Amino acid sequence: MIGFIYKKIVKPILFKFPADDVHHFFLKTGNFFGRNKFTRNFLSSILLYKNQILEQKILGINFSNPLGLAAGFDYDADLIDILPSISFGYHTVGTVTNLPYEGNPRPMLGRLPKSKSLLVNKGFKSNGLSSVLSKINKKNGGIPLGISIGATNMPYKNIEGMIEDICTSFEKVIKEGNFDYYELNISCPNLINIENLKDKFDEPLGFGMLLNKLSYLNINKPLFIKMYLEKSESETISLCDVAVDYKWVKGFIFANLVKDRKNKVFDKEEIESAGKGNFSGKPTEELSNNLVSEVYKKYRDRFVVVGCGGIFNGKDAYEKIKRGASLVQMVTGMVYEGPSVISRINKELAILIKNDGHKNISEAIGAYYK
Ligand SMILES: Cc1cc2nc3c(=O)[nH]c(=O)nc-3n(C[C@H](O)[C@H](O)[C@H](O)COP(=O)(O)O)c2cc1C
């Protein structure tokens, strides 16, 4: 019912306004609702879904369900108090960078409804890490909370400068201590910060330099690395191989945005008229699923695989889980289907898992390859 109202009444109105403004409106409304006990309880009463079949303990963290908010939606930590009420199982804030960056010139967001995709051209808009951390002085959200860290979007003379910026951010978040896990975002396409660099994180040498420097810090919480979507399976495996020896790298998230406008999922007219940026949603799904499978099959328990890209319903999420994802994340499905889609996906997942004869989600992970 709520999903129906969102799609038939709320969304058509919201989609008349520029996507940047609607995103801002969502964040501020969510923040207001989260600060108010009445609205939190009201939303919980209609949108909170719990089922033991979805509960797991992964890397010491209790997840009430496997579906998290991916990086990019709540980049300024506005939604910490409200997301548990709408059935998210965990929540990544960010990507946040050490120094503030006001973002690229507007429009930073756009819609491709026929392609079930969003155009993203934010360039790591961030209020800067210190500002975000000052908002998180106590963790009262009640679901596992993570932060995604990326390199400040500015020109660097060499890769060492970029690594130093990332290490400074990690020093700050480790000291702050309120997060349950960290994400390291190396894969945002189209940032000016990688222009002119000889070594880059998308090659084993540059990636190894980054991990080497980070290993001098006491990374005391699970760290997941947000990976490139459009690398081949062998290129991806060669990066994962570099991470194997760094015990504090606990997993990978597959994956970030699509850059390639020839991706066959795009509606032709929509993609031809799209502005500058990269794309989320359905065009990411198949590539994401393939990478989940390949990395799960090769490394099994060494890395926790997180599937991200094109999840709109329980079946989409379950496909990633059966390919080897222990957790899944989403952004775009929520924008198109509305906030009630989170509890719906969890409900559908619980049914799919039960119908396959499993007692708990953990038995379904990687089911295709058992
Ligand atoms: C508006 C928007 C902003 C995003 N910003 C980030 C970001 O800052 N950091 C990041 O790691 N991924 C970012 N992403 C990518 C998403 O986290 C995700 O990998 C991608 O959108 C695929 O998932 P989806 O199809 O469920 O949206 C962004 C995506 C969207 C739609």
The ligand as an SDF file (V2000), in Angstrom:
LIG
                    3D

 31 33  0  0  0  0  0  0  0  0999 V2000
   23.4830    9.3840   -6.0820 C   0  0  0  0  0  0  0  0  0  0  0  0
   24.5690    8.3650   -5.9410 C   0  0  0  0  0  0  0  0  0  0  0  0
   25.7650    8.7270   -5.3410 C   0  0  0  0  0  0  0  0  0  0  0  0
   26.7660    7.7790   -5.1640 C   0  0  0  0  0  0  0  0  0  0  0  0
   27.9150    8.1260   -4.5000 N   0  0  0  0  0  0  0  0  0  0  0  0
   28.7810    7.1580   -4.1310 C   0  0  0  0  0  0  0  0  0  0  0  0
   29.8310    7.4260   -3.2270 C   0  0  0  0  0  0  0  0  0  0  0  0
   30.0000    8.5570   -2.7650 O   0  0  0  0  0  0  0  0  0  0  0  0
   30.6570    6.4120   -2.8850 N   0  0  0  0  0  0  0  0  0  0  0  0
   30.4990    5.1230   -3.3570 C   0  0  0  0  0  0  0  0  0  0  0  0
   31.2600    4.2300   -2.9760 O   0  0  0  0  0  0  0  0  0  0  0  0
   29.4940    4.8450   -4.2180 N   0  0  0  0  0  0  0  0  0  0  0  0
   28.6260    5.8140   -4.5880 C   0  0  0  0  0  0  0  0  0  0  0  0
   27.5810    5.5110   -5.4130 N   0  0  0  0  0  0  0  0  0  0  0  0
   27.4590    4.1530   -5.9670 C   0  0  0  0  0  0  0  0  0  0  0  0
   26.5270    3.2960   -5.1120 C   0  0  0  0  0  0  0  0  0  0  0  0
   27.0330    3.1210   -3.8170 O   0  0  0  0  0  0  0  0  0  0  0  0
   26.3460    1.9180   -5.7620 C   0  0  0  0  0  0  0  0  0  0  0  0
   27.5980    1.2900   -5.8460 O   0  0  0  0  0  0  0  0  0  0  0  0
   25.7420    1.9910   -7.1630 C   0  0  0  0  0  0  0  0  0  0  0  0
   24.8090    3.0260   -7.2620 O   0  0  0  0  0  0  0  0  0  0  0  0
   25.0450    0.6710   -7.5380 C   0  0  0  0  0  0  0  0  0  0  0  0
   24.0080    0.3860   -6.6170 O   0  0  0  0  0  0  0  0  0  0  0  0
   22.4500    0.7430   -6.9230 P   0  0  0  0  0  0  0  0  0  0  0  0
   22.1690    0.2360   -8.2900 O   0  0  0  0  0  0  0  0  0  0  0  0
   21.6910    0.0490   -5.8500 O   0  0  0  0  0  0  0  0  0  0  0  0
   22.3400    2.2190   -6.8360 O   0  0  0  0  0  0  0  0  0  0  0  0
   26.5750    6.4620   -5.6420 C   0  0  0  0  0  0  0  0  0  0  0  0
   25.3730    6.1140   -6.2840 C   0  0  0  0  0  0  0  0  0  0  0  0
   24.3790    7.0480   -6.4280 C   0  0  0  0  0  0  0  0  0  0  0  0
   23.1000    6.6400   -7.1080 C   0  0  0  0  0  0  0  0  0  0  0  0
  1  2  1  0
  2  3  1  0
  2 30  2  0
  3  4  2  0
  4  5  1  0
  4 28  1  0
  5  6  2  0
  6  7  1  0
  6 13  1  0
  7  8  2  0
  7  9  1  0
  9 10  1  0
 10 11  2  0
 10 12  1  0
 12 13  2  0
 13 14  1  0
 14 15  1  0
 14 28  1  0
 15 16  1  0
 16 17  1  0
 16 18  1  0
 18 19  1  0
 18 20  1  0
 20 21  1  0
 20 22  1  0
 22 23  1  0
 23 24  1  0
 24 25  2  0
 24 26  1  0
 24 27  1  0
 28 29  2  0
 29 30  1  0
 30 31  1  0
M  END
$$$$
